[in-house]
Amino acid sequence: MSAPEAEPPHPAPTTHGARAVRAFCEGCTCAQAVLATCAPDCPGGIGRAAAMRLASGLGAGLGGLRETCGAVLAMAAIIGLRHGPGEPMDDAAKAALYAATQAAVADFDAAFGTHSCQALLAAAGIAKTPGDRPEPRTPDYYAKRPCAAFVRFCADRAMRA
């Protein structure tokens, strides 16, 4: 009698979210974590170092302004890398890209209630940093912030778009 075949493991839909959370917890901004994790895997994508620089001004809701969540901005950029038109006058491709981006942002809003960095952090009891300076990345910083969930969602959703 032969041994029963083991069931294959059920793979996660993507590993991008987990890798992006790890990058965030290693000191990347929310936007850097999403863009630098996903961009190298996009057709015609860019390398990690370029993605880190490109995303560096998007974190903390666009350079610390607490406007649109940096992870959401990076998600939109990844959707653009994956599906954006290569020519400026390709209106059909542009319309499809806008629809894909809007659907992804709507999914984020459905999951978290808003894509406003300030509102997302306020819901977690986090006030805006005086002087708009980045806070030191300490264990307490990560413990009180909900951002890892946003980073995971945006990396996974961008790669499904």
C-alpha positions as CSV (number, residue, x, y, z in Angstrom):
1,M,0.0,0.0,0.0
2,S,1.5,3.3,-1.0
3,A,1.6,6.3,1.3
4,P,-1.2,8.9,0.7
5,E,-0.1,11.9,-1.3
6,A,0.4,15.0,0.7
7,E,-1.9,17.9,-0.2
8,P,0.0,20.7,-1.8
9,P,0.3,23.8,0.4
10,H,-2.2,26.5,-0.3
11,P,-0.1,29.4,-1.6
12,A,-1.0,32.9,-0.5
13,P,-2.4,35.0,-3.3
14,T,0.8,37.1,-3.2
15,T,3.9,37.6,-1.1
16,H,4.2,41.3,-2.0
17,G,2.1,42.4,1.0
18,A,4.3,40.5,3.5
19,R,7.5,41.7,1.9
20,A,6.2,45.3,2.0
21,V,5.3,45.1,5.7
22,R,8.8,43.8,6.4
23,A,10.3,46.7,4.5
24,F,8.1,49.1,6.4
25,C,9.2,47.6,9.7
26,E,12.8,47.9,8.6
27,G,12.4,51.7,8.3
28,C,10.9,52.4,4.8
29,T,8.1,54.9,4.6
30,C,4.7,53.4,3.7
31,A,5.2,54.5,0.1
32,Q,8.7,53.2,-0.2
33,A,7.7,49.8,1.2
34,V,5.0,49.4,-1.4
35,L,6.8,50.8,-4.4
36,A,10.2,49.3,-3.7
37,T,8.7,45.9,-3.1
38,C,6.4,45.8,-6.1
39,A,8.1,47.9,-8.8
40,P,10.9,45.4,-9.6
41,D,8.3,42.7,-10.4
42,C,6.3,44.9,-12.8
43,P,6.7,44.6,-16.6
44,G,9.1,47.3,-17.6
45,G,9.4,48.1,-13.9
46,I,12.2,49.9,-12.1
47,G,14.8,48.6,-9.7
48,R,14.5,48.8,-5.9
49,A,16.9,51.6,-5.5
50,A,15.2,53.9,-8.0
51,A,11.8,52.9,-6.5
52,M,13.0,53.9,-3.0
53,R,14.1,57.3,-4.3
54,L,11.0,57.9,-6.3
55,A,8.7,57.0,-3.4
56,S,10.7,58.9,-0.7
57,G,8.6,62.1,-1.0
58,L,5.3,60.2,-1.0
59,G,5.4,58.8,2.6
60,A,3.3,60.2,5.5
61,G,0.6,61.3,3.2
62,L,2.8,63.1,0.6
63,G,5.9,64.4,2.3
64,G,4.5,64.5,5.8
65,L,1.4,66.6,4.8
66,R,-0.9,63.8,5.9
67,E,-3.0,64.0,2.7
68,T,-3.5,60.9,0.7
69,C,-2.0,57.8,2.4
70,G,1.5,57.2,0.9
71,A,0.8,53.5,0.5
72,V,-2.2,54.4,-1.6
73,L,-0.1,56.7,-3.7
74,A,2.4,54.0,-4.3
75,M,-0.4,51.5,-5.1
76,A,-1.5,53.9,-7.8
77,A,2.0,54.2,-9.1
78,I,2.3,50.4,-9.3
79,I,-1.0,50.1,-11.1
80,G,0.4,52.7,-13.6
81,L,3.6,50.7,-14.0
82,R,1.6,47.5,-14.7
83,H,-1.1,49.0,-16.9
84,G,-0.3,52.6,-17.8
85,P,-0.3,53.7,-21.4
86,G,3.1,54.0,-23.0
87,E,1.9,56.8,-25.3
88,P,0.3,60.1,-24.1
89,M,-2.5,60.0,-26.6
90,D,-3.8,56.5,-25.8
91,D,-7.0,57.7,-24.3
92,A,-8.5,54.2,-24.1
93,A,-5.6,52.9,-22.1
94,K,-5.6,56.0,-19.9
95,A,-9.4,55.5,-19.2
96,A,-8.7,51.8,-18.3
97,L,-5.9,52.8,-16.0
98,Y,-8.0,55.4,-14.2
99,A,-10.8,52.8,-13.7
100,A,-8.3,50.3,-12.3
101,T,-6.9,52.9,-10.0
102,Q,-10.3,54.2,-8.8
103,A,-11.4,50.6,-8.1
104,A,-8.3,49.9,-6.0
105,V,-8.8,53.1,-4.0
106,A,-12.5,52.3,-3.6
107,D,-11.4,48.9,-2.2
108,F,-9.0,50.6,0.2
109,D,-11.7,52.9,1.3
110,A,-14.1,50.0,1.8
111,A,-11.5,48.2,4.0
112,F,-10.3,51.2,6.0
113,G,-13.0,54.0,5.7
114,T,-10.8,56.6,4.0
115,H,-7.5,57.1,2.1
116,S,-6.7,60.3,4.1
117,C,-3.5,59.7,6.0
118,Q,-4.5,62.2,8.7
119,A,-7.9,60.5,9.2
120,L,-6.4,57.0,9.2
121,L,-3.9,58.0,11.9
122,A,-6.4,60.1,13.9
123,A,-8.7,57.0,14.1
124,A,-5.7,55.3,15.8
125,G,-5.3,58.2,18.2
126,I,-2.1,59.6,16.5
127,A,-1.8,63.3,16.3
128,K,0.2,65.1,13.6
129,T,3.9,65.3,14.5
130,P,4.9,68.9,15.6
131,G,7.1,70.4,12.9
132,D,6.1,67.8,10.3
133,R,9.3,65.9,10.9
134,P,9.5,62.1,10.6
135,E,9.4,60.3,14.0
136,P,12.1,58.0,15.0
137,R,11.4,54.4,14.1
138,T,11.1,52.7,17.4
139,P,9.2,49.6,18.6
140,D,6.6,52.0,20.1
141,Y,6.2,53.8,16.7
142,Y,5.3,50.5,15.0
143,A,3.1,49.3,17.8
144,K,0.8,52.3,17.8
145,R,0.5,52.8,14.0
146,P,-2.0,51.0,11.8
147,C,0.2,51.6,8.7
148,A,1.5,48.1,8.3
149,A,-2.1,47.0,7.4
150,F,-2.3,49.7,4.8
151,V,1.1,48.8,3.3
152,R,0.1,45.1,3.1
153,F,-3.3,45.9,1.5
154,C,-1.8,48.3,-1.0
155,A,1.0,46.0,-2.1
156,D,-1.3,43.0,-2.5
157,R,-4.0,45.0,-4.3
158,A,-1.6,46.8,-6.7
159,M,-0.3,43.4,-7.9
160,R,-3.9,42.1,-8.4
161,A,-5.0,45.1,-10.5
